[in-house]
Amino acid sequence: MTGIVIADDQDLVRSGLRVLLEARGIEVLAEAADGRQAVQAVQRTTPDVILMDIRMPILDGIAAIDAIVRAGLPTRILVLTTYDLDEYVYGALRAGAAGFLLKATPPDTLATAIHAVATGEALLAPVLTRRLIEEYVRHPRVQPGAVPAQLSTLTSRELEVLRHIGRGLSNDEIARTLYVTEATVKTHVNRLLTKLGLRGRVQAVILAYETGLIRPGEPPAETTPD
């Protein structure tokens, strides 16, 4: 069973989420009314996922995310908020959140998202994905054959995997595209995340766009079997 912590400064929101999610087989290990409590709850219970609000007293959600990531805690962070302002989206993702959803998300979709994040996937609400892409499409494209300085430590295969991650492909889809096993793809993903000091796939997507490694709408590069 997936265990979570709910962090939100509104009692009714926390209570409502608990009822909805427990009815869908998700165990709520603790609740937190502010960012400091959220960090303490994660340290105490080590949940699979924490649902993190952004605007909270004492310590806001972004600062709490940063504290959890810096502590090296394994808990995955899914931001659930009313606000879809760019500063919150980018701040949360840069801090290390694995996903960002709005509170208008249907309960069944939220439950599915929690399970997905718990297993290592990353996700964004569709409207936020569009805006993220629109933001980074403004960056100049890397010249053909050039490798951005930030990515110089990656092998050619790791760069290829990063491009596919940036296009939203799953490990299974990347494996079929590159004619390798899914286990091989997972190894490449773990290595590139470690080399780049990234928390997860969302940050990898951001970096791919920031560096101009990929741009929306470009055709997939030709690949060759290992």
N, C-alpha and C positions, 0 to 999 in steps of 0.2 A: 504493500500500500504506500502511495506517495504521501509524505508528510510535509506540511507547510507551516509557515508563520504568516499571519496577516498583520501588516503594519498600516494603520490608518488612524487619523486623529478623531474620526467620528465613530462613536459607539454603535450607532445604528448600521453604519456601513460594515463594520467588523462583524456584527451579529448576523446581518443578512448574508454576508459572504460565507460565514461559517455554516449556516443552515443549508445554503445552496450547494456548497462544495461537499459537505459531509454526506449529503443525500446522493452524491455522485461518486462515493467511494474514496474521497480524499480526506486524510486525517489532519485536522488542525491541531498542531502541537502547542501553539501559543499565540497570543495576540499582543500587539504593541501599539501604544497611543502616540508615540513620538519616535524620532529617529534613534535616540539613545537607547530606548527600550528595545527597538528593533535589533540593534547590534547585540545587545545583551541577550535577547531571546535566541538569536542565531547561535551565539557562543554557547548557550546553555543547552539547546535542544538539537543543534545541527540538523535542521530540516533539509529536505531535498530542494525545496524552493521557498523563497520568501516573496509574497506579494507586497510590493513597496509603493506606498503613495509618495508623492513628491512634496507637496506643501504640508509640513508637519512642524510642530513646535520643538524647541530645544535644539534639535538637530534635523535639518531637512533631509528628504529622501536621497538626494544626490550625495550629500556628505556621508550619509549612512551607508550607501552603496560603496563609496570609496573606502570607508573604514572596514567593511566586510572583506573587500577585495584585498586591501593591504594586509589584513590579518591572515590571509591565506586560507580562509575558510572555504570549504568545498560547496557550500550552498549556492545554488543558481538563483539569480535575481530577475524577477519579472515585475516590471513597473506597471501598476494599474492606477490610472489617474483620470481625473476629469479634464485635465489640461493637455492640449496637444501643441503648445507653443514650442517653436523651434528650439529655444534656449533650453527647455526642459528635456526635449528629445535628445539633442546632441549631448547635453551635459550628462544625462543618465547613461547613454551608450558609451561615451568616452570613459565614464567612471567604471564601467564593467558590467552593466546590465545585459542580460541575455535576451531580453525582449521588452516590448513596450506596447501595452494595450490600453484602450480607453474603457472607462467604467460602463459605457453603453454596450460593451461586448456581451452577447447572449451567454447565459450560464453554461450551456453545453459547450460552446466554443471556448470559454474560459477554462473549463475543466480539461478539454483536449489540449489547450495551450500549456497548461501546467504540466501535464504528463509529457508533452513534447520537450519542454524546457528541462524537465528533470532528467531526461535521457540524453541531454547534450545538444538538442536542437536550439535554434535561435529563431525569433520571429518578431515581426512588426505588424501593427495594424496597417491594412492596405493604404490608407490615406497617408500614413507616415512614411511608408516605403516610397511612395511617389514623390513626396517632398524631399526625402533624403536624396533620391536620384537626381531630382531637379537641381538641388544645391550643388552636388559634386560634378554635374555635367558642365558646369561653368569652368572647371579647371582645365588647363591646357592638356592636350593629349601627348603622351610620350611618343617620341619618334619611333618608327618601326625598327625593331632590333635593339632599342635602348632599354636599359633597366634603371628604374628610379633608384636613387642613392639609398633610400630607406630599405630597399628590397635586395640590395647587393649581396646579402649573405645567403640568399635562397638559391637552390639549384634550379636548373631549367625546368625540371619536372615539378618542383614545388611552386614555381611561378605559374606554371600551367594550371596546377590545382587551385591556386589562389584566384586565377582568372575565373575559373568555373564556380568557385565559392561566391565570387562577386556577382556572378550572373544568377545566383540563387539555386544552383544545382545541389541536390543531396549527395551524400557519399555514394549511394547506389548508382545514381545517375552519372556521377563523375567516373565511377568504375567502368560503367558500360561505354562511356565516351572514350576513355583512355585504354580500353581493352585490358584492364587489370582487375584484380580482386578488390572487393570492398575493404578487406583488411589492409591491403597495400595503400589504399586511399587514406584510411584512418591514420596510418603511420605517417604519410606525407602531411596530413592536416596537423597532427600533433607536433611534428617537427617544425613546420613553418610558424605555428602559433608560438612555440617556445623560442625560436630564433628571433621573432619580431616582438616578443614580450606582450602578446595579446591575450586577453581573457577568454575570447571565444570567437565564434564565426561572425557575429555582428560587427565586432571591432575589425575583423579581417575585411569585411565588405566595405566598411568606412575607409580603411586604408587603401584598398584597391581603387576606390573612386578618388580619394584625396591625392594619391600619387599619379593619377591619370593612367594607371595600368589598364583599366577598362573604361568604356563609356557605354551608356545605355543604347541598345539597338544595334551595336556592332555584331557582325556574324561571328560565331565561334571559330577560334583558330583551328587550323587543321592539326590533327594529332596523329601520333604514330604509336604502335604497340611497344610496350617495354620489351 
